[in-house]
Amino acid sequence: MNTMRYLTMTLSAFLLTGCTEAAAATVETKTMALTETSLTMNLSEEEELETYDDAAAVHIQISGTDATIDKDGAVLQDGTLTISKAGTYVLSGDGTVAVVINTEDKDNVHLVLNGVTLKCESGPAIYVADAEKTILTVRNGTKNAIEAAGENADEKKGGIYAKDDLVINGGGSLEITAASGDGIHGNDEVKLVNAMITIHAESDGIDANDILAVKDCILNITAEQLWVLAAAGDISCLPMVLC
């Protein structure tokens, strides 16, 4: 069993009182500790695991609008890197590329950010269109950045947009800048585990339609609307999470 802190209807009134002010304009990043009720939830070993089999992984080196891919499972075409098979994919480099995960496999996609900068002006820089679950690991000791603007063909926008369950873990740093939409948007569950994430968002910092669960994270969020919107419309906001 792992104790997860949910941003749901169990949040204290102290956190809820800041939401109206946060919606009015861009807010300054502040610091405070979570005070909501702790609930119990199972985390799978895979969701907490930050290591991976490097020999079996697909390595993708991005450079500008091109990419070198050393195994099957991913294809780059017209500025879109499409991952079509379950497995582990390690991204590195710097480029103007949108990453799209679209697989009907019943196994998870493990996407490792290994010192990568992604820029996309046509929707989310990382878009999970279809996957059993996507686990995004920010490799320990690396700096990673995502910049996104505009909408894609599915009319989705934001830094990271997942239509299915999304887990983000790892000891490296991740900075997300969303000139359009949310910093992180999840249609289902969003779990953040041992993560260090900075978000600058035109809309919400993090928007999770079902559950947003946070464990052992540092989040720095500056958003035009709400810092956090979670649990089927329940509004919960906080500028920075230390947990």
C-alpha positions in Angstrom: 0.0 0.0 0.0 1.2 3.5 -0.7 -0.3 6.7 0.7 -1.2 9.0 -2.1 -2.4 12.6 -1.8 -5.4 13.2 -3.9 -6.5 16.6 -5.2 -10.2 15.7 -4.9 -13.2 16.7 -3.0 -11.4 15.9 0.3 -9.2 19.0 0.0 -9.4 21.4 2.9 -11.1 24.7 2.7 -7.8 26.5 3.0 -6.8 25.3 -0.5 -10.2 26.0 -2.0 -10.3 29.6 -1.0 -7.6 30.6 -3.4 -9.3 29.4 -6.6 -11.4 32.4 -7.3 -8.4 34.7 -7.2 -6.3 32.3 -9.2 -8.9 32.3 -12.0 -8.8 36.1 -12.4 -5.3 36.5 -13.7 -1.8 35.1 -13.9 -0.6 34.3 -10.4 2.8 34.4 -8.7 4.3 31.1 -7.8 4.2 30.6 -4.1 5.2 27.8 -1.7 3.1 25.8 0.7 2.6 22.2 1.8 -0.4 20.1 0.9 -2.9 20.0 3.7 -5.6 17.8 2.2 -6.7 14.4 3.6 -4.4 11.6 2.7 -6.1 8.5 1.2 -4.8 5.1 0.4 -4.1 3.9 -3.1 -2.2 1.1 -4.8 0.7 2.1 -7.0 2.0 -0.7 -9.3 5.7 -1.5 -9.3 5.9 -0.2 -12.9 4.3 3.1 -12.0 7.0 3.8 -9.4 9.9 2.2 -11.3 12.2 4.7 -12.9 14.8 2.3 -14.3 14.4 0.4 -17.6 16.1 -2.2 -19.8 18.3 0.1 -22.0 19.3 -2.7 -24.4 15.7 -3.5 -25.2 14.5 0.1 -25.4 14.0 2.1 -28.6 16.4 5.0 -28.6 15.3 8.2 -30.4 17.7 11.0 -31.0 15.9 14.2 -32.1 17.7 16.9 -34.0 15.6 19.8 -35.5 12.8 18.3 -37.5 14.6 14.9 -37.9 15.2 11.9 -35.6 17.3 8.8 -35.6 15.4 5.8 -34.4 17.3 2.6 -33.7 14.5 0.0 -33.6 10.9 -0.6 -34.8 8.0 0.9 -33.0 8.2 4.6 -33.8 8.2 6.6 -37.1 8.9 10.2 -37.8 6.8 11.8 -40.6 6.0 15.5 -41.3 7.2 16.6 -37.9 5.3 14.0 -35.9 7.0 11.2 -34.1 4.4 8.4 -33.8 4.8 5.6 -31.3 2.6 2.7 -32.4 3.8 -0.2 -30.2 3.9 -0.8 -26.5 7.5 -0.8 -25.1 10.1 1.6 -23.8 11.2 4.6 -25.8 14.1 6.8 -24.8 14.1 10.4 -26.2 17.0 12.7 -26.3 18.1 15.8 -28.3 16.5 19.1 -29.3 14.0 19.6 -32.0 10.6 20.8 -33.3 8.8 17.5 -33.1 5.4 16.4 -31.8 5.3 13.0 -30.0 2.1 11.1 -30.6 1.4 7.8 -28.8 -1.2 5.8 -30.6 -1.2 2.1 -29.8 -4.0 -0.4 -29.3 -1.6 -2.8 -27.5 -2.7 -4.0 -24.0 0.8 -3.3 -22.6 2.0 0.1 -21.4 4.1 2.6 -23.2 7.2 3.7 -21.2 8.5 7.0 -22.5 11.8 8.2 -21.0 12.9 11.8 -21.3 16.7 11.7 -21.4 17.8 15.3 -21.8 15.3 16.3 -24.5 13.8 19.6 -25.6 10.6 19.4 -27.6 8.9 22.3 -29.4 5.6 22.1 -31.1 3.4 24.9 -32.6 0.6 22.6 -33.7 -0.8 21.2 -30.5 0.6 19.2 -27.6 4.3 18.4 -27.6 3.4 15.0 -26.2 -0.1 13.6 -27.1 -1.4 10.3 -25.9 -4.2 9.5 -28.4 -4.6 5.8 -27.5 -2.6 3.7 -25.0 -3.3 1.2 -22.2 -1.3 3.5 -20.0 1.6 5.9 -20.6 4.4 6.1 -18.0 6.6 9.1 -18.6 9.9 8.9 -16.8 12.1 12.0 -16.5 15.5 10.4 -16.2 17.4 11.2 -13.0 20.1 13.9 -13.5 18.7 15.2 -16.8 17.0 18.5 -17.7 14.1 18.4 -20.0 11.8 21.0 -21.6 8.5 21.0 -23.5 7.1 24.0 -25.3 3.7 23.8 -27.1 1.2 26.1 -28.8 -1.8 25.9 -31.1 -4.0 22.9 -31.7 -3.5 19.5 -33.4 -5.9 17.8 -35.9 -7.9 16.4 -33.0 -8.4 20.0 -31.7 -6.3 19.2 -28.6 -3.8 21.7 -27.1 -1.5 22.0 -24.1 2.0 20.8 -23.1 1.1 17.1 -22.4 -2.3 15.8 -23.3 -3.4 12.2 -22.5 -6.7 10.7 -23.4 -5.8 7.7 -21.3 -4.1 7.1 -17.9 -0.8 9.0 -17.5 1.9 8.5 -14.9 4.9 10.9 -14.6 7.8 9.9 -12.5 11.6 10.3 -12.3 14.2 12.4 -10.5 15.2 14.7 -13.4 13.7 18.1 -14.0 10.9 18.8 -16.5 9.8 22.3 -17.6 6.5 22.6 -19.5 5.4 25.8 -21.3 2.0 25.8 -22.8 1.1 28.9 -24.7 -2.3 27.3 -25.5 -4.2 25.0 -23.1 -3.2 23.2 -20.0 0.3 22.4 -18.9 -0.7 18.7 -18.3 -4.2 17.5 -19.2 -5.5 14.0 -18.5 -8.9 12.6 -19.6 -8.5 9.8 -17.0 -6.1 9.4 -14.1 -3.0 11.5 -13.7 -0.4 10.3 -11.2 2.8 12.2 -10.4 5.4 10.2 -8.5 8.8 11.5 -7.3 8.7 14.2 -10.0 10.1 17.8 -10.3 8.0 19.7 -12.7 7.7 23.4 -13.5 4.6 24.5 -15.5 3.8 27.8 -17.2 0.3 27.5 -18.7 -2.2 29.6 -20.6 -5.1 27.7 -19.1 -4.9 25.3 -16.1 -1.6 24.1 -14.7 -2.8 20.5 -14.3 -6.3 19.3 -15.4 -7.2 15.7 -14.5 -10.8 14.6 -15.4 -10.8 11.6 -13.0 -8.1 11.6 -10.3 -4.9 13.6 -9.8 -2.6 11.8 -7.3 0.6 13.2 -6.1 3.4 11.5 -4.2 6.8 12.9 -3.3 6.8 15.7 -5.8 7.9 19.3 -6.2 5.6 21.2 -8.6 6.1 24.9 -9.5 3.0 26.1 -11.3 2.1 29.4 -12.8 -1.2 29.4 -14.7 -3.6 31.9 -16.2 -6.7 30.2 -14.8 -6.3 27.5 -12.1 -3.2 25.9 -10.7 -5.0 22.6 -10.5 -8.4 21.3 -11.7 -9.1 17.8 -10.7 -11.7 15.0 -10.1 -14.5 15.6 -12.5 -14.9 19.3 -12.0 -13.9 19.6 -8.3 -11.7 22.7 -8.2 -8.5 22.4 -6.2 -5.7 24.9 -6.6 -2.2 25.4 -5.1 0.7 27.3 -6.6 3.4 24.9 -5.5 3.3 21.4 -4.1 5.8 20.1 -1.7 5.0 16.5 -0.7 
